[in-house]
Amino acid sequence: MTGRFNRLSLNRFSHEDKAVGVAAGAVLAGAVGLAMFNPLTGGSAAAETPAQAAAVVQKSGVSHQSAKTKTVSAATEARREGWKVPPHAVKPAEVIKLAEKQVGVRENKSGDTKYHKWYISTPHAKATAKRDGGFPVRDYNGAQWCNMFVSWLGAQTGVKNMGWDAYTVQHATWFKDHGRWGHTAKPGAVVFYDWQDGSDGSIGDIDHVGIVVKDNGDGTIRTVEGNTGNAVHNKVREKSQVVGYGYPDYAR
């Protein structure tokens, strides 16, 4: 793919495996980074979106009809914000299954994918474009898309605290800032790479991102990654290439 976005003096990356040099990425709290506190969770969690907050119904003093209305409102708000379904308890296997179904999906001649189309359709794209320099949202078209792919997986399945972004550095930073960053490969974890310095690199050096399928136990991991050879592919990567992992809030 030929990414043409360079508004933050980000160099154009090569076709193979290079990550979003595109500035982007709203962090909606818990899922995209606007860090909205959810007063209905006992003060211990951040709500993914207003949709999630609306979906949380207090256990006492809420009628069945009121709860039903809140659920409908949550679903409507979730779709408006870019979710296919409101955030809910999701197991890693569900995300991995969807990721593997995407293997073989390719860019069109313009370098665009359905993942670009989805990201641009969300209100978060406007916020991230403003955050990263005030460029037109349409500039996401044809941009490097490995992080849009990962974000799309979260939006389609409703994973909590997966983070949405189009810029790998911002996405990894969000995980770290929310206490969801580490160095253990787990199924469903968001894996961040630095091709030059690998595990010795810093978050600011991150080049690429994918989803962990399995720790192979031999110093490698199996992954699914977008924007790899202009398509979604299964890959086997050396752990030594990994800067760190982001951990969504999966169901146990």
C-alpha positions in Angstrom: 0.0 0.0 0.0 1.1 3.5 -0.6 0.2 5.7 2.3 0.2 9.3 1.4 -0.2 10.8 4.8 2.7 12.9 6.1 1.2 15.8 8.0 3.2 15.1 11.2 6.5 14.7 9.3 6.0 11.0 9.6 8.0 9.2 6.9 6.2 7.0 4.4 6.5 3.4 5.4 7.4 0.5 3.2 4.7 -1.8 1.8 5.5 -4.7 4.1 4.2 -4.4 7.6 4.7 -0.7 8.2 2.3 0.9 10.5 0.3 3.9 10.5 2.4 6.9 9.9 -0.9 8.5 9.8 -1.9 10.6 12.6 -5.1 9.5 14.0 -6.9 8.0 16.7 -9.3 9.3 19.2 -9.2 7.5 22.3 -12.7 7.1 23.4 -12.7 6.3 27.1 -12.1 2.7 27.4 -12.4 2.2 23.7 -11.3 5.3 22.1 -9.8 7.4 24.7 -11.9 10.4 25.7 -11.7 8.7 29.1 -15.3 9.3 30.2 -15.9 8.2 33.8 -18.8 5.9 34.2 -20.6 6.7 37.5 -22.6 3.6 37.4 -19.7 1.2 37.7 -18.8 2.0 41.3 -16.0 4.3 40.4 -13.7 1.5 39.2 -13.9 1.6 35.4 -14.0 4.0 32.5 -17.0 3.8 30.2 -16.3 3.0 26.6 -18.7 5.5 25.2 -22.0 7.2 26.2 -23.5 4.1 24.8 -21.9 1.9 27.4 -22.8 4.3 30.2 -26.4 4.2 29.1 -26.3 0.4 28.9 -25.3 0.1 32.6 -28.6 -0.2 34.5 -28.6 0.2 38.3 -29.8 -3.0 40.0 -32.3 -1.3 42.2 -35.2 1.1 41.5 -35.2 0.5 37.7 -38.4 -0.8 36.1 -38.3 -3.4 33.3 -39.6 -0.8 30.8 -37.0 1.7 31.9 -34.2 -0.8 31.5 -35.5 -1.8 28.1 -35.5 1.9 27.0 -31.9 2.3 28.2 -30.8 -0.7 26.3 -32.4 0.6 23.1 -30.8 3.9 23.6 -27.4 2.3 24.2 -27.6 0.4 21.0 -28.6 3.5 19.0 -25.8 5.5 20.6 -23.3 2.7 20.0 -24.1 2.6 16.3 -23.8 6.4 16.1 -20.4 6.3 17.5 -19.1 3.5 15.3 -19.8 0.3 17.3 -21.7 -2.5 15.6 -22.9 -3.5 19.1 -22.6 -1.8 22.5 -19.5 -2.7 24.5 -20.1 -5.9 26.5 -18.2 -9.0 27.8 -16.4 -10.6 24.9 -13.9 -13.5 25.0 -10.6 -13.4 23.1 -11.7 -16.3 20.9 -14.5 -14.1 19.4 -12.1 -11.4 18.3 -9.5 -13.9 17.0 -12.2 -15.7 15.0 -13.3 -12.5 13.3 -9.7 -11.5 12.7 -9.0 -14.8 11.0 -12.1 -14.4 8.8 -10.5 -11.2 7.4 -7.4 -13.0 6.2 -7.1 -12.3 2.4 -9.0 -9.0 2.5 -6.9 -6.6 0.3 -6.7 -2.9 -0.4 -8.3 -1.6 -3.6 -6.2 0.3 -6.2 -6.5 3.5 -4.2 -5.1 1.8 -1.1 -8.5 1.9 0.7 -10.3 -0.9 2.6 -13.5 -1.3 4.5 -11.5 -0.6 7.6 -10.7 2.9 6.3 -14.4 3.4 5.4 -15.5 2.4 8.9 -13.0 4.6 10.7 -13.8 7.7 8.6 -17.5 7.1 9.3 -17.0 7.4 13.1 -17.1 10.8 14.9 -13.8 9.8 16.4 -12.0 10.3 13.1 -12.8 14.0 13.3 -11.5 14.2 16.8 -8.3 12.4 16.0 -7.7 14.5 12.9 -7.9 17.6 15.1 -5.7 16.0 17.7 -3.0 15.2 15.2 -2.8 18.4 13.3 -6.2 19.5 12.1 -6.2 17.7 8.7 -9.3 16.8 6.8 -10.8 13.5 7.7 -10.7 12.4 4.1 -6.9 12.2 4.4 -7.4 8.9 6.2 -8.3 7.4 2.8 -5.3 5.5 1.5 -3.4 5.8 4.7 -1.6 3.0 6.5 -4.3 0.9 8.1 -2.9 -1.8 10.4 -4.3 0.1 13.5 -7.6 0.8 11.8 -8.0 -3.0 11.3 -7.4 -3.7 15.0 -9.8 -0.9 16.0 -12.4 -2.3 13.6 -12.2 -5.7 15.3 -13.0 -4.1 18.6 -15.9 -2.1 17.2 -17.4 -5.1 15.5 -17.3 -7.3 18.5 -17.9 -4.8 21.3 -14.7 -5.5 23.2 -14.3 -3.2 26.2 -11.1 -1.2 26.7 -9.5 -2.2 23.4 -8.9 1.4 22.3 -9.6 2.9 18.8 -6.9 4.7 16.9 -5.3 4.9 13.5 -1.9 5.8 14.9 0.1 3.0 16.6 2.0 5.2 19.0 -1.1 6.9 20.3 -2.9 3.5 20.7 0.0 2.0 22.6 0.2 5.1 24.8 -3.4 4.8 25.6 -3.0 1.2 26.8 -0.1 2.2 29.0 -1.9 5.3 30.4 -4.8 3.0 31.4 -2.8 0.3 33.1 -3.3 -2.1 30.3 0.3 -2.5 29.0 2.7 -5.4 29.5 5.1 -7.8 28.0 3.4 -11.1 28.0 1.8 -12.5 24.9 -1.8 -13.5 25.5 -4.5 -14.6 23.0 -6.4 -11.5 21.9 -3.8 -9.0 23.1 -2.9 -6.1 20.8 0.8 -6.5 19.8 3.0 -3.6 18.9 6.3 -3.9 17.0 9.4 -1.9 16.4 11.3 -3.3 13.4 14.6 -1.6 14.2 15.0 -2.0 17.9 12.4 -4.6 18.7 11.9 -5.2 22.4 14.6 -2.6 23.2 12.5 0.0 21.4 10.1 2.5 23.1 6.5 3.2 22.4 7.5 6.2 20.3 9.3 3.9 17.9 6.4 1.6 17.2 5.9 0.7 13.6 3.1 -1.8 13.3 0.3 -3.6 15.2 -1.7 -6.8 15.1 -3.7 -9.3 17.2 -2.1 -12.2 19.0 -3.6 -15.6 18.2 -1.2 -17.7 20.2 2.1 -17.8 22.0 4.0 -20.6 20.2 6.2 -21.3 23.2 9.4 -21.2 21.1 10.1 -17.4 21.1 7.5 -16.7 18.5 3.9 -15.7 18.4 1.1 -16.3 15.8 -0.8 -13.2 14.8 -3.3 -11.7 12.4 -2.3 -8.4 11.0 -3.7 -5.9 8.6 -1.7 -3.7 6.2 0.8 -6.6 5.6 1.6 -6.9 2.0 -1.4 -4.7 1.3 -3.8 -7.3 2.9 -4.8 -9.1 6.1 -2.5 -12.0 6.8 -1.6 -14.6 9.4 2.0 -14.1 10.5 4.5 -15.8 12.8 6.7 -13.2 14.5 9.7 -13.2 16.8 9.0 -12.0 20.3 12.2 -10.0 20.0 10.4 -7.7 17.6 7.7 -6.8 20.1 7.8 -3.5 22.1 4.8 -4.5 24.2 1.2 -5.7 24.4 -2.1 -3.9 25.1 -4.7 -5.9 27.0 -8.4 -5.3 26.3 -10.9 -6.0 29.0 -11.9 -9.5 27.9 -14.5 -11.8 29.6 -13.0 -14.7 31.5 
